[in-house]
Amino acid sequence: MKQTIGMTTAKSKLAELVGQVKYGKQIFILQRRGRPMAVLIGVDEYERLQAAATRPRADSPTPLPPHLLRRQRILVDRAQHLQERLGPPEERLAELFADLPPQDDDFWVEVQEAI
């Protein structure tokens, strides 16, 4: 069960709160000036949360097989090398767009018709 408690009260009753957390499975939300600041939970609950956080979820993508991880690393390395050589992509986009014909140009109509 969760209970909200002020920091001043928590400070003066820390030993009692720790006992309630450990043996009574209580959870305390510590607040200061009406705003939540921290949560006091038992070690068992903390370990359960840690295990759940590291366990792959059913809706998350499965880990990649080793050969795909290697390919991914190679592609990321190439992308970083290109960015170092050419600069951030957004700077290059402005250059590329500047060379495109204006939107009211017939070029775009011809492209659409060709598709």
C-alpha positions in Angstrom: 0.0 0.0 0.0 1.3 3.5 -0.9 1.3 6.4 1.5 2.5 9.9 1.0 4.5 11.5 3.8 6.3 14.8 4.2 10.1 14.9 4.3 10.2 16.3 7.8 8.0 13.6 9.2 10.0 10.9 7.3 13.2 12.3 8.7 12.0 12.1 12.3 10.4 8.6 11.9 12.9 7.0 9.5 13.6 3.9 11.6 9.8 3.3 11.9 9.2 3.8 8.2 12.0 1.4 7.3 10.4 -1.2 9.5 7.0 -0.7 7.8 8.7 -0.9 4.4 10.6 -4.1 5.2 8.0 -6.0 7.2 4.7 -4.5 6.3 5.4 -4.2 2.5 4.5 -0.5 2.8 5.6 2.0 0.1 6.1 5.7 1.1 6.2 8.6 -1.4 8.3 11.3 0.2 7.3 14.8 -0.6 8.6 18.3 0.0 6.3 21.3 -0.2 3.5 19.0 -1.6 5.7 17.7 -4.5 6.8 14.1 -4.7 10.6 13.8 -4.4 11.4 10.1 -3.8 10.0 6.7 -3.0 10.9 4.6 0.0 10.6 0.9 -0.9 11.9 -2.4 0.5 14.9 -4.2 -0.9 12.7 -7.0 -2.2 10.5 -4.6 -4.1 13.6 -2.8 -5.5 15.1 -6.1 -6.7 11.8 -7.1 -8.3 11.7 -3.8 -10.2 15.3 -4.1 -11.3 14.7 -7.7 -12.6 11.6 -6.5 -14.4 13.5 -3.6 -16.0 16.2 -5.8 -17.4 13.9 -8.6 -18.6 12.9 -8.3 -22.2 9.2 -7.4 -22.6 6.9 -9.3 -24.9 6.1 -6.1 -26.9 9.7 -5.0 -27.2 11.8 -6.2 -30.1 13.9 -9.3 -29.5 17.6 -8.9 -29.3 19.4 -9.1 -32.6 21.4 -12.2 -33.5 25.2 -11.7 -33.4 25.6 -11.4 -37.2 23.0 -8.7 -37.4 24.6 -6.9 -34.4 27.9 -6.9 -36.3 26.2 -5.4 -39.4 24.5 -2.8 -37.3 27.8 -1.8 -35.7 29.4 -1.5 -39.1 26.6 0.7 -40.4 26.7 2.9 -37.3 30.4 3.3 -37.7 30.0 4.3 -41.3 27.3 6.8 -40.5 29.5 8.4 -37.8 32.5 8.5 -40.2 30.3 10.2 -42.9 29.0 12.7 -40.3 32.6 13.5 -39.2 33.6 14.0 -42.9 30.5 15.8 -44.2 29.1 17.5 -41.1 25.6 17.1 -39.6 23.0 15.9 -42.1 20.7 18.9 -41.5 23.3 21.3 -42.7 23.6 19.3 -46.0 19.8 19.1 -46.4 19.6 22.9 -46.7 22.2 22.8 -49.5 20.3 20.0 -51.3 16.9 21.7 -51.0 18.4 24.9 -52.4 19.3 23.1 -55.6 15.8 21.7 -56.1 13.4 23.4 -58.6 10.7 25.5 -57.0 7.4 23.7 -56.1 5.4 25.6 -58.8 7.9 24.3 -61.5 6.5 21.7 -64.0 9.3 19.4 -62.9 7.2 18.1 -60.0 4.2 17.5 -62.3 6.4 15.5 -64.7 7.8 13.4 -61.9 4.3 12.6 -60.6 3.1 11.7 -64.1 6.2 9.5 -64.6 5.4 7.5 -61.5 
